[in-house]
Amino acid sequence: MKKILTIAAMALCCLHATAQATAYKITGTVPEDVKKVYLGVLPKGETIDSAAVTGGKFELDGTLPLNEIMIVATSKGVIPLFNDGAPVSLNIVSNTLEGSELNKKLYACDRQLAEFGEEANKTFVEYEAALNDTTAAGRTKAKELRAECERLQNEYLSRQLNIIKANTDNLIPAVYLSQTFYVYGYEALKDVITESAPYYNHPAMARAKAFMAAYEKRLPGKMFTDMTMNDTEGKPRRLSEWCGKGNYVLVDFWASWCGPCRQEMPNVVANYAKYHEKGFEIVGVSFDNNAEAWKNAIKSLNLNWPNISDLKGWRSAAAAAYGISSIPANVLLDGSGKIVAVDLRGNALGAKLKEVYGF
């Protein structure tokens, strides 16, 4: 179970666009046990500057593109700032910041999330401890705490999304959307990632916009995106060999290492057995990176339909082509290859196929 998301823990990789060089100057006060302060930028990740602490004080200065998202990092945590040309004075001891109105507002938002995260992380620590208790009572407690951790994780993301929605007139959403766009889903994102938003063209938004463009490829009404991957014998196969040929096809995205995928498979297998003679087909697209694990899972789970993979894990071509950020996931195509439904699991899959085939 992952701890509450923080800027420090988020993946940091994206393209960097050249912009007007702007000087930054960050001075601050830190607790006496902090010896060094580091400066990074979102969404790149590498340290670009650092400063030794003397008498509890530090100073960072240099130049970066205008409105670059900077990250001040210490052993106590991380703080995001915009390089908007205004000097910043940061006091990590008293949790105060002096600077531009934008950075003061961003700091207030981030403190709200940090305070919630600090409290929530106590539950995550308790959950991790409970996992080591193999007694019946320990297992029960771990199950209860896992549910509470999931609730807290969702609450954190809900609070973050509320901050994004409350700041659509400034650049603050770029800080959060650049890191956690993949957890919100298309419906939530389409309302906040709009061309009219002042943060839409911020360089840090590149991955989020690419994700939206990919996700839109699997919206109902769209035609399927063709791609080539190898089958279990190493032979290149194209989705178009099965899709758009007159029959309904479920393109099922999964992996042998994915517990929820494996739990869902008996349901998928049962529906395949029920409707395959009527023309229903499934094509499994695996996010595995181990060929033997993939093949063994196909055999043990009785996945007796075409299976393909490029064995690139989360770097699978399917992730970009269909906007897949979590599995299990699927798209149901009609006979023409048009997407008619997505992410059908449990009873929803059988209900949709009953609608299609009439029984």
C-alpha positions in Angstrom: 0.0 0.0 0.0 1.5 3.3 -1.0 1.5 6.2 1.3 -0.4 9.4 0.6 0.9 11.0 -2.6 3.3 13.9 -2.2 5.2 16.0 -4.6 8.4 14.2 -3.4 7.1 10.8 -4.2 5.6 11.5 -7.6 7.3 10.4 -10.8 9.2 13.2 -12.4 9.8 13.0 -16.1 8.6 15.1 -19.0 9.7 17.4 -21.8 11.1 20.8 -20.9 10.3 23.8 -23.1 12.6 26.8 -23.5 11.1 30.0 -22.1 12.3 33.4 -21.1 15.2 33.2 -18.6 14.1 34.6 -15.3 16.2 35.0 -12.1 15.2 33.2 -9.0 16.2 33.9 -5.4 15.1 31.8 -2.5 16.2 32.4 1.0 14.9 30.6 4.0 15.1 29.3 7.5 15.2 25.6 8.3 15.3 23.4 11.4 18.8 23.1 12.9 19.2 19.5 11.9 18.8 20.3 8.2 22.3 20.6 6.7 21.5 21.1 3.0 18.7 22.3 0.8 18.2 21.1 -2.8 16.4 22.7 -5.8 14.7 20.6 -8.5 12.2 21.3 -11.2 8.9 19.7 -12.2 8.4 17.6 -14.1 12.1 16.7 -14.8 13.4 15.5 -11.4 17.1 16.0 -11.3 18.7 18.4 -8.8 19.7 21.6 -10.5 21.0 23.6 -7.5 21.8 23.1 -3.8 22.9 25.2 -0.8 24.6 24.4 2.4 22.8 25.6 5.6 24.6 28.0 7.9 23.1 28.9 11.2 19.7 27.6 10.1 19.7 29.8 6.9 20.1 29.0 3.2 20.1 30.9 -0.1 19.5 29.7 -3.6 19.8 31.9 -6.7 20.2 31.5 -10.5 18.0 31.6 -13.6 15.3 29.3 -15.0 12.5 29.7 -17.5 9.7 32.0 -16.5 7.1 30.2 -14.4 9.2 27.0 -14.2 7.9 24.9 -11.3 10.7 24.7 -8.7 10.8 22.2 -5.9 12.7 23.1 -2.7 13.6 19.9 -1.0 15.0 19.2 2.5 15.0 16.2 4.8 11.7 17.6 6.2 9.8 17.5 2.9 9.4 19.4 -0.4 7.8 22.7 -1.4 6.7 23.7 -4.9 7.2 27.2 -6.1 6.8 29.1 -9.4 9.8 31.0 -10.8 7.8 34.1 -11.5 10.6 36.6 -10.9 9.6 37.6 -7.3 12.1 36.7 -4.5 10.9 34.0 -2.1 11.5 33.9 1.7 10.6 30.6 3.1 10.5 29.6 6.8 10.1 25.8 7.2 10.2 26.2 11.0 7.2 28.4 11.3 5.6 27.2 8.0 5.4 30.7 6.4 6.3 32.1 3.0 6.8 35.6 1.7 6.7 36.1 -2.1 4.4 36.7 -4.9 0.6 36.3 -4.4 0.8 33.2 -6.7 3.4 31.5 -4.6 1.7 32.4 -1.3 -1.5 30.9 -2.6 0.4 27.8 -3.9 2.1 27.4 -0.5 -1.2 27.6 1.3 -2.7 24.9 -0.9 0.3 22.7 -0.5 0.3 23.1 3.3 -3.4 21.9 3.4 -2.4 18.8 1.5 0.7 18.2 3.5 -1.1 18.5 6.9 -3.7 16.0 5.8 -1.0 13.7 4.4 1.0 13.8 7.7 -2.0 12.7 9.6 -3.1 10.1 7.1 0.4 8.6 7.0 0.1 7.6 10.6 -2.6 5.1 9.4 -0.3 3.8 6.6 2.4 3.2 9.2 -0.1 1.3 11.3 -1.2 -0.7 8.3 2.3 -1.7 7.4 2.9 -2.9 11.0 -0.3 -4.9 10.9 0.9 -6.7 7.8 3.6 -8.3 9.9 1.1 -9.7 12.3 0.1 -13.2 11.0 -2.4 -13.9 13.7 -6.2 -14.0 12.8 -6.5 -10.7 14.8 -3.6 -9.2 12.8 -5.1 -10.2 9.5 -8.5 -8.7 10.5 -6.8 -5.5 11.6 -4.8 -5.3 8.4 -7.9 -5.7 6.3 -9.7 -2.9 8.2 -6.6 -0.6 7.9 -6.3 -1.3 4.2 -9.8 -0.1 3.6 -9.1 3.0 5.7 -5.9 3.6 3.8 -7.8 3.4 0.5 -10.4 5.9 1.9 -7.6 8.3 2.9 -5.9 8.0 -0.4 -9.2 8.9 -2.2 -9.8 11.7 0.2 -6.4 13.1 -0.5 -7.0 13.0 -4.2 -10.4 14.6 -3.8 -8.9 17.4 -1.8 -6.2 17.9 -4.4 -8.9 17.9 -7.2 -10.8 20.6 -5.3 -7.7 22.7 -5.2 -7.3 22.3 -8.9 -11.0 23.3 -9.5 -10.7 26.3 -7.3 -7.6 27.6 -9.1 -8.5 27.3 -12.8 -7.8 31.1 -13.2 -4.1 30.7 -12.4 -1.1 28.3 -12.9 -1.5 26.3 -9.7 -3.3 23.3 -11.3 -0.2 22.7 -13.4 1.7 21.6 -10.3 -0.7 18.9 -9.4 -2.0 17.8 -12.8 1.5 17.3 -14.1 2.0 14.6 -11.5 -1.3 12.9 -10.8 -3.3 13.3 -14.0 -3.4 9.5 -14.4 -5.5 8.9 -11.3 -8.5 11.0 -12.0 -10.1 9.6 -15.1 -11.3 11.2 -18.3 -14.5 12.8 -17.0 -12.8 14.7 -14.2 -9.9 15.8 -16.3 -11.9 17.1 -19.3 -13.4 19.7 -17.1 -10.0 21.1 -15.9 -7.7 20.5 -18.9 -9.2 23.0 -21.4 -7.5 25.1 -24.0 -8.8 28.3 -22.3 -7.1 27.5 -19.0 -4.1 29.7 -18.2 -2.0 26.6 -17.3 -2.9 24.6 -20.5 0.3 25.5 -22.3 2.6 25.3 -19.3 5.4 22.9 -20.3 4.6 20.7 -17.2 1.2 19.9 -18.7 2.7 18.0 -21.7 2.2 14.5 -20.2 -1.3 15.2 -19.0 -2.4 16.5 -22.4 -0.8 13.5 -24.1 -2.7 11.2 -21.7 -6.0 13.0 -22.5 -5.3 12.6 -26.2 -4.6 8.9 -25.8 -7.6 8.3 -23.5 -9.9 9.9 -26.1 -8.9 7.1 -28.4 -11.0 4.6 -26.4 -14.0 6.7 -25.8 -17.3 5.1 -27.0 -17.9 6.1 -30.6 -14.3 6.1 -31.5 -12.8 3.5 -33.9 -10.3 1.1 -32.5 -6.5 1.9 -32.8 -4.6 -0.8 -34.6 -1.3 -2.0 -33.3 1.1 -4.9 -33.8 2.5 -7.2 -31.0 3.7 -10.7 -30.9 1.6 -13.7 -29.9 2.9 -16.4 -27.6 4.8 -18.0 -30.4 6.6 -14.8 -31.2 4.7 -14.2 -34.4 3.7 -10.5 -35.1 -0.1 -10.1 -35.0 -2.3 -7.0 -35.6 -5.5 -6.2 -33.7 -7.1 -5.7 -37.1 -6.9 -9.4 -37.7 -9.8 -9.7 -35.3 -11.3 -6.3 -34.9 -13.6 -4.7 -37.5 -14.4 -8.0 -39.1 -18.1 -8.2 -38.3 -18.0 -9.6 -34.8 -18.0 -8.0 -31.4 -14.5 -8.1 -29.9 -13.4 -7.4 -26.3 -9.8 -6.1 -26.2 -8.7 -7.0 -22.7 -5.7 -5.2 -21.1 -4.2 -7.2 -18.3 -1.0 -8.8 -16.9 0.0 -11.9 -15.1 1.3 -9.9 -12.1 -2.0 -8.0 -11.7 -4.0 -9.5 -8.9 -7.3 -7.7 -9.8 -6.8 -8.9 -13.4 -6.5 -12.5 -12.3 -9.5 -12.2 -10.0 -11.6 -11.0 -12.9 -10.5 -13.7 -15.4 -13.1 -16.4 -14.3 -15.8 -13.9 -15.2 -14.2 -13.1 -18.6 -13.7 -16.8 -19.3 -17.4 -17.6 -18.4 -18.6 -14.9 -20.8 -16.3 -16.1 -23.5 -17.6 -19.6 -23.2 -21.2 -18.4 -23.3 -21.0 -16.1 -26.4 -18.0 -17.3 -28.4 -20.1 -19.6 -30.6 -22.2 -16.5 -31.5 -19.1 -14.8 -32.8 -17.9 -13.0 -29.7 -14.1 -12.8 -29.6 -11.5 -11.6 -27.0 -8.0 -10.4 -27.7 -5.8 -10.3 -24.6 -3.2 -7.5 -24.6 -0.7 -8.1 -21.8 1.3 -5.6 -19.9 3.8 -8.3 -18.9 7.5 -8.0 -19.4 8.3 -11.7 -18.6 7.3 -14.0 -21.4 7.2 -17.2 -19.3 5.1 -15.6 -16.6 2.7 -14.4 -19.3 2.4 -17.8 -21.0 2.0 -19.6 -17.7 -0.8 -17.3 -16.7 -2.6 -17.8 -20.0 -2.5 -21.6 -19.4 -3.4 -21.6 -15.8 -6.3 -19.1 -16.2 -7.6 -20.9 -19.3 -7.4 -17.8 -21.5 -8.3 -19.7 -24.7 -8.4 -16.6 -27.0 -5.8 -14.8 -29.0 -3.1 -13.2 -26.7 -0.5 -10.7 -27.7 2.1 -8.6 -25.9 5.2 -6.5 -26.7 6.5 -7.5 -23.2 7.3 -3.9 -22.3 5.3 -3.7 -19.1 3.9 -0.2 -18.5 5.8 1.0 -21.5 3.6 -1.2 -23.7 2.4 0.5 -26.9 -1.1 -0.2 -25.6 -0.7 2.3 -22.8 -0.3 5.2 -25.2 -2.6 3.9 -27.8 -5.6 3.5 -25.5 -4.7 5.7 -22.6 -4.3 2.8 -20.2 -3.0 3.9 -16.8 -4.4 1.0 -14.7 -5.4 -2.6 -15.3 -7.7 -4.5 -15.7 -9.1 -2.4 -18.5 -10.9 -3.2 -21.7 -12.7 -1.9 -24.7 -15.7 -3.6 -26.4 -15.8 -3.1 -30.2 -18.8 -3.7 -32.4 -18.5 -5.4 -35.8 -17.2 -2.3 -37.5 -14.5 -1.8 -35.0 -16.2 1.0 -33.2 -15.8 1.2 -29.4 -19.2 0.8 -27.7 -18.2 0.4 -24.1 -15.1 0.5 -21.9 -14.0 -1.1 -18.6 -16.7 -3.7 -18.4 -16.0 -5.8 -15.3 -18.1 -8.2 -13.1 -21.8 -8.2 -13.9 -21.4 -5.2 -16.3 -19.6 -7.4 -18.9 -22.4 -10.1 -18.9 -25.1 -7.4 -18.9 -23.6 -5.7 -21.9 -23.1 -9.0 -23.8 -26.7 -10.0 -23.0 -27.8 -6.7 -24.5 -25.8 -7.5 -27.6 -26.8 -11.2 -28.1 -30.2 -11.2 -26.5 -29.6 -14.0 -23.9 
